[in-house]
Amino acid sequence: MITNREITSRELLDKALDELVDSARANGVSDDETAEALRVRAAGIAGGDDGETETEPEP
């Protein structure tokens, strides 16, 4: 199950990401799709996007 706890440390963030990846794999999402979604999210965070949920890269 995807975590619903507060993420208060890097360690908890890593555990939550492990859960996310495990859940995606268990539900047939390819590692490539998961990695791409995480890259897009990371780029949004690094670019200052505030809570954006867009998972498709911009053209």
C-alpha positions in Angstrom: 0.0 0.0 0.0 1.2 3.5 -0.8 2.2 5.3 2.3 0.0 7.8 4.0 2.4 8.8 6.7 4.1 12.1 7.1 7.5 12.2 5.5 9.7 13.9 8.1 13.1 12.6 7.0 15.1 11.4 4.1 15.0 7.9 5.5 11.1 7.9 5.5 11.2 9.4 2.0 13.4 6.5 0.8 11.0 4.0 2.4 8.0 5.6 0.8 9.7 5.6 -2.6 10.5 1.9 -2.2 6.8 1.3 -1.5 5.8 3.2 -4.5 8.2 1.3 -6.8 7.2 -2.0 -5.4 3.5 -1.2 -5.8 4.0 0.0 -9.4 5.9 -3.2 -10.2 3.2 -5.4 -8.6 0.5 -3.6 -10.7 2.3 -4.0 -14.0 3.9 -0.6 -14.4 7.2 -0.9 -16.1 10.4 0.3 -14.4 10.9 2.6 -17.4 7.5 4.2 -16.8 8.1 4.6 -13.1 11.6 6.1 -13.7 10.2 8.5 -16.2 7.4 9.7 -13.9 10.0 10.2 -11.1 12.3 12.1 -13.4 9.5 14.4 -14.5 8.4 15.0 -10.9 12.0 15.6 -9.8 12.5 18.2 -12.6 9.3 19.9 -11.5 10.5 20.1 -8.0 14.0 21.4 -9.0 12.3 23.9 -11.3 10.2 25.3 -8.5 6.8 23.8 -9.5 4.5 24.0 -6.5 2.7 20.7 -6.1 2.4 20.0 -9.8 1.2 16.5 -10.6 2.0 16.5 -14.3 3.7 13.3 -15.2 4.1 13.8 -18.9 7.3 15.6 -20.1 6.8 18.9 -21.9 7.4 18.7 -25.7 
